[in-house]
Amino acid sequence: MSSVRQEGKDRIIFVTKEDHDAPSSAELVEEDPNDPYEERGLILPSGEINWNCPCLGGMASGPCGTEFKEAFSCFHYSKEEVKGSECLEQFRAMQECMQRYPELYPQEDDKAQQEQSSETDQTLKDSASEETSNSTAASEQDSDTTQPNTEGSGKS
C-alpha cells in the first residue's frame, strides 16, 4: 500500500512492489492541435512560421527581430525557381542591422579570430607550464645525480 507525505511544496509518494505490478490506470489526453501554447516546430501545421520556436535562438525578438522576420518570411513564402532569390534586399537589411550590434551578432570571422586567439593563449599557457615542469624535473634530476647513491652500496 502506498503512502503520501507532504513536505513543504513537495508531495512524496512511496509505493510498494505490488503498486508497480498493477497496470497503470492513467488516461492519456488527446493533444489539442489548436493549442497556441503547445510546443511546435519552426513551421506550424497551418504553414505559418512559429516565431516562438526555440530553434530560432531569439533572433525574432532581438534588436534586429523585425529585419529577421521580414527576411525569413520572404524566404519561407518564396515561390521563385531559386527559392528566396527575390529576398536579397530583406537579407541585406538584416545583415546591416546585425553589423550595428557586433556584440550580439558576431561575424563568423570574428568568432574564428576569438577561437584562434583563445587556442593560442591556451597553447602559450600550456607551453609555459610544460617548460616550468621540465625545468623543475631537470633540476631535481641534477640534484639526484650530484648526491651519492648510498642504497645498497655496501652489500653485494
C-alpha positions as CSV (number, residue, x, y, z in Angstrom):
1,M,0.0,0.0,0.0
2,S,1.4,3.4,-1.0
3,S,1.7,6.3,1.4
4,V,1.8,10.1,0.7
5,R,3.7,12.7,2.7
6,Q,3.7,16.4,2.1
7,E,7.0,18.3,2.8
8,G,6.6,22.0,2.0
9,K,5.7,22.4,-1.6
10,D,6.8,18.8,-2.4
11,R,4.5,15.8,-2.3
12,I,6.4,12.5,-1.7
13,I,4.7,9.3,-2.7
14,F,6.1,5.9,-1.5
15,V,4.8,2.9,-3.4
16,T,5.2,-0.8,-2.9
17,K,6.2,-3.5,-5.3
18,E,2.6,-4.5,-5.6
19,D,1.7,-1.0,-6.6
20,H,4.1,-1.3,-9.5
21,D,2.9,-4.7,-10.5
22,A,-0.7,-3.4,-11.3
23,P,-1.2,-1.9,-14.7
24,S,-1.4,1.8,-14.9
25,S,-4.9,3.4,-14.8
26,A,-3.6,6.8,-16.2
27,E,-5.6,8.1,-19.1
28,L,-3.7,9.9,-21.9
29,V,-5.4,13.2,-23.0
30,E,-5.5,13.8,-26.7
31,E,-3.5,16.9,-27.6
32,D,-5.4,19.9,-28.9
33,P,-3.9,20.8,-32.4
34,N,-5.1,24.4,-31.9
35,D,-3.5,25.0,-28.5
36,P,-1.3,28.1,-29.0
37,Y,0.9,27.2,-26.0
38,E,1.7,23.7,-27.3
39,E,5.4,23.2,-28.3
40,R,5.7,23.1,-32.0
41,G,8.5,23.1,-34.6
42,L,9.5,26.0,-36.8
43,I,6.6,25.6,-39.1
44,L,3.1,25.3,-37.6
45,P,0.5,22.9,-39.1
46,S,-1.1,25.8,-40.8
47,G,2.1,26.5,-42.7
48,E,2.8,29.7,-40.8
49,I,6.2,30.4,-39.1
50,N,6.4,29.8,-35.4
51,W,8.3,32.9,-34.2
52,N,8.3,31.4,-30.7
53,C,10.3,28.3,-31.7
54,P,13.4,28.0,-29.5
55,C,15.2,26.8,-32.7
56,L,15.4,30.5,-33.8
57,G,17.6,31.3,-30.8
58,G,15.8,34.6,-30.0
59,M,16.6,36.0,-33.5
60,A,13.0,37.0,-33.9
61,S,12.9,39.1,-30.7
62,G,16.4,40.7,-30.7
63,P,17.1,44.3,-31.9
64,C,17.1,43.0,-35.5
65,G,14.0,40.9,-35.0
66,T,11.9,42.9,-37.5
67,E,14.5,42.6,-40.2
68,F,15.0,38.9,-39.4
69,K,11.2,38.2,-39.6
70,E,10.9,40.1,-42.9
71,A,13.9,38.2,-44.5
72,F,12.9,34.8,-43.1
73,S,9.2,35.3,-44.1
74,C,10.2,36.3,-47.6
75,F,12.4,33.2,-48.0
76,H,9.7,30.9,-46.4
77,Y,6.9,32.1,-48.7
78,S,9.1,32.4,-51.8
79,K,7.7,30.9,-54.9
80,E,10.7,31.7,-57.1
81,E,12.6,29.0,-59.0
82,V,15.6,29.8,-56.9
83,K,13.9,30.0,-53.5
84,G,14.5,33.3,-51.8
85,S,16.1,35.0,-54.8
86,E,13.7,37.9,-54.5
87,C,14.6,38.4,-50.9
88,L,18.1,39.9,-51.3
89,E,17.0,43.4,-50.1
90,Q,15.5,42.0,-46.9
91,F,18.6,39.9,-46.1
92,R,20.8,42.9,-46.8
93,A,18.8,45.0,-44.4
94,M,19.0,42.2,-41.8
95,Q,22.8,41.9,-42.3
96,E,23.3,45.7,-42.0
97,C,21.3,45.7,-38.7
98,M,23.3,42.8,-37.3
99,Q,26.5,44.7,-38.2
100,R,25.3,47.5,-36.0
101,Y,25.2,45.1,-33.0
102,P,28.5,43.1,-33.3
103,E,28.4,42.1,-29.6
104,L,25.1,40.3,-30.1
105,Y,25.7,39.1,-33.7
106,P,29.4,38.4,-34.1
107,Q,30.6,37.7,-37.6
108,E,32.0,34.3,-38.5
109,D,35.4,35.9,-39.0
110,D,35.2,37.4,-35.5
111,K,34.3,34.1,-34.0
112,A,37.2,32.3,-35.8
113,Q,39.6,35.0,-34.6
114,Q,38.3,34.7,-31.0
115,E,38.6,30.9,-31.1
116,Q,42.1,31.1,-32.6
117,S,43.1,33.7,-30.0
118,S,41.8,31.5,-27.2
119,E,43.6,28.5,-28.6
120,T,46.8,30.5,-29.0
121,D,46.6,31.7,-25.4
122,Q,45.9,28.2,-24.2
123,T,48.9,26.8,-26.2
124,L,51.2,29.5,-24.7
125,K,50.0,28.7,-21.2
126,D,50.5,25.0,-21.8
127,S,54.0,25.6,-23.2
128,A,54.9,27.8,-20.2
129,S,53.5,25.3,-17.8
130,E,55.4,22.5,-19.6
131,E,58.7,24.4,-19.6
132,T,58.3,25.1,-15.9
133,S,57.6,21.5,-15.1
134,N,60.5,20.4,-17.3
135,S,63.0,22.8,-15.7
136,T,61.8,21.6,-12.2
137,A,62.2,18.0,-13.2
138,A,65.6,18.7,-14.7
139,S,66.8,20.5,-11.6
140,E,65.5,17.6,-9.4
141,Q,67.3,15.1,-11.7
142,D,70.5,17.2,-11.5
143,S,70.3,17.2,-7.7
144,D,69.7,13.4,-7.7
145,T,72.9,12.8,-9.8
146,T,75.1,15.1,-7.6
147,Q,74.3,13.2,-4.4
148,P,76.0,9.8,-3.9
149,N,73.8,6.8,-4.1
150,T,74.1,5.1,-0.7
151,E,71.4,2.5,-1.2
152,G,72.9,-1.0,-1.3
153,S,76.4,0.3,-1.8
154,G,77.9,-1.9,1.0
155,K,76.0,-5.1,0.1
156,S,76.8,-7.4,-2.8
